[in-house]
Amino acid sequence: MAILHDTFTLHRSYPHSRTRLYAALSNPKLKQGWYASPTMEIELFESDLRIGGAERQRYVMGASSPFPGTVIENEGRFEDIAEDERIVVSTSMTFGGRRISTALLTFEFGEAEGGSTLFFTHQAVFYEGADGPDMRRAGWEKMLDALARSLAS
């Protein structure tokens, strides 16, 4: 029954204002547009952006995924929010009804010449049967690429 701890940080620059970047992560309608893989059906996407507020997502993996029909759920709590500066969320993920990880997600927004920066830090414990750090990092890299595409549209 081994568990695994991991931390990684991703840094991105965007040719958009820090305010626009913050909105893409804090506005549920904007966030829903980039946060989930297009191969998943969104069944639930709720976000109560306030300290102590809940964030919940429920997805069903599509037919083209390795696990068609499998349900992925995230339940989180906003731990800290500073408008246009940071959002910190603690979250647990279940896969097919089994808890696979608990993580602290920190999104830090900064200024950059011609736009803004995002430092995303993922600190997690992975339980038995989890996807693990490599797959989680790859997933977040894809999501931040999707964020860039949504900001460009």
C-alpha positions as CSV (number, residue, x, y, z in Angstrom):
1,M,0.0,0.0,0.0
2,A,2.5,2.6,-1.1
3,I,1.6,6.2,-1.7
4,L,3.7,8.6,-3.8
5,H,4.2,12.3,-3.2
6,D,5.2,14.7,-6.0
7,T,5.5,18.4,-6.7
8,F,6.0,20.1,-10.0
9,T,5.8,23.7,-11.3
10,L,4.9,24.8,-14.8
11,H,5.6,28.3,-16.1
12,R,3.7,29.9,-19.0
13,S,3.7,33.3,-20.6
14,Y,0.6,34.6,-22.4
15,P,0.2,37.7,-24.7
16,H,-2.8,38.8,-22.6
17,S,-3.3,40.9,-19.5
18,R,-3.1,39.3,-16.1
19,T,-6.7,40.3,-15.6
20,R,-7.8,38.3,-18.6
21,L,-5.7,35.4,-17.5
22,Y,-7.2,35.5,-14.0
23,A,-10.7,35.6,-15.5
24,A,-10.0,32.5,-17.5
25,L,-9.4,30.6,-14.3
26,S,-11.9,32.3,-12.0
27,N,-15.0,32.6,-14.2
28,P,-16.7,29.1,-14.3
29,K,-18.0,29.6,-17.9
30,L,-14.6,30.6,-19.2
31,K,-12.8,27.9,-17.2
32,Q,-15.2,25.1,-18.4
33,G,-14.2,25.9,-22.0
34,W,-10.5,24.8,-21.5
35,Y,-10.4,22.8,-18.3
36,A,-11.7,19.5,-19.6
37,S,-10.4,17.3,-22.4
38,P,-12.6,17.4,-25.5
39,T,-12.7,13.6,-25.2
40,M,-14.7,13.8,-22.0
41,E,-18.4,14.6,-21.5
42,I,-18.9,17.2,-18.8
43,E,-21.7,16.2,-16.4
44,L,-21.1,18.7,-13.7
45,F,-19.0,21.9,-13.5
46,E,-19.5,24.0,-10.4
47,S,-17.3,26.7,-8.9
48,D,-18.0,29.0,-5.9
49,L,-15.0,31.3,-6.1
50,R,-14.6,32.5,-2.5
51,I,-12.3,31.3,0.2
52,G,-13.9,28.1,1.6
53,G,-16.0,27.8,-1.6
54,A,-16.4,24.5,-3.3
55,E,-15.3,23.5,-6.8
56,R,-16.8,20.3,-8.3
57,Q,-16.4,18.6,-11.7
58,R,-17.7,15.3,-13.0
59,Y,-16.7,13.9,-16.4
60,V,-17.3,10.7,-18.3
61,M,-14.5,9.5,-20.5
62,G,-15.4,9.3,-24.2
63,A,-15.3,6.3,-26.5
64,S,-11.9,7.3,-27.9
65,S,-10.3,7.3,-24.4
66,P,-8.5,4.3,-22.9
67,F,-11.3,4.0,-20.3
68,P,-14.6,4.7,-22.1
69,G,-17.5,5.4,-19.8
70,T,-15.3,5.8,-16.7
71,V,-16.3,8.7,-14.4
72,I,-13.7,11.1,-13.1
73,E,-14.7,13.4,-10.3
74,N,-12.9,16.3,-8.7
75,E,-14.0,17.9,-5.4
76,G,-12.1,20.9,-4.3
77,R,-12.1,23.9,-1.9
78,F,-10.7,27.3,-2.5
79,E,-8.0,27.9,0.1
80,D,-6.8,31.4,-0.9
81,I,-7.8,33.9,-3.5
82,A,-6.1,37.3,-4.3
83,E,-7.7,38.8,-7.4
84,D,-5.3,39.0,-10.4
85,E,-2.5,37.5,-8.2
86,R,-3.3,33.9,-7.1
87,I,-5.8,31.1,-6.7
88,V,-5.1,28.2,-4.4
89,V,-7.3,25.1,-4.4
90,S,-7.1,21.8,-2.5
91,T,-8.7,19.0,-4.5
92,S,-9.3,15.2,-4.4
93,M,-9.8,13.1,-7.5
94,T,-11.7,9.9,-8.0
95,F,-11.5,7.6,-11.0
96,G,-14.2,5.0,-11.4
97,G,-15.4,5.7,-7.9
98,R,-12.0,5.2,-6.3
99,R,-10.0,8.1,-4.8
100,I,-6.7,8.3,-6.6
101,S,-5.1,11.6,-5.4
102,T,-5.3,14.7,-3.3
103,A,-3.5,17.8,-4.4
104,L,-2.9,21.5,-3.6
105,L,-3.0,23.6,-6.8
106,T,-1.5,27.0,-6.8
107,F,-2.0,29.4,-9.7
108,E,0.2,32.6,-9.5
109,F,-0.3,35.4,-12.0
110,G,2.4,37.9,-12.9
111,E,3.2,40.7,-15.3
112,A,5.4,40.3,-18.3
113,E,6.4,42.5,-21.2
114,G,3.5,42.3,-23.6
115,G,1.3,40.2,-21.4
116,S,1.3,38.0,-18.3
117,T,2.8,34.9,-16.7
118,L,1.4,31.9,-14.9
119,F,3.2,29.8,-12.4
120,F,1.2,26.7,-11.7
121,T,2.4,24.5,-8.8
122,H,0.9,21.0,-8.3
123,Q,1.7,19.3,-4.9
124,A,0.0,15.9,-4.6
125,V,-0.2,12.6,-2.9
126,F,-1.1,9.7,-5.3
127,Y,-2.9,6.7,-3.8
128,E,-2.8,3.1,-5.1
129,G,-4.0,2.8,-8.7
130,A,-3.4,6.5,-9.5
131,D,-2.3,7.8,-12.8
132,G,0.9,9.1,-11.2
133,P,3.1,12.3,-11.5
134,D,4.2,11.8,-15.1
135,M,0.7,11.5,-16.5
136,R,-0.6,14.3,-14.2
137,R,2.1,16.7,-15.4
138,A,1.4,15.8,-19.0
139,G,-2.3,16.4,-18.4
140,W,-1.7,19.8,-16.9
141,E,0.6,20.7,-19.8
142,K,-2.2,19.9,-22.2
143,M,-4.7,21.9,-20.1
144,L,-2.4,24.9,-20.1
145,D,-2.1,24.6,-23.9
146,A,-5.9,24.6,-24.1
147,L,-6.0,27.7,-21.8
148,A,-3.7,29.4,-24.3
149,R,-5.9,28.5,-27.2
150,S,-9.0,29.7,-25.3
151,L,-7.4,33.1,-24.5
152,A,-6.5,33.5,-28.2
153,S,-10.1,33.1,-29.4
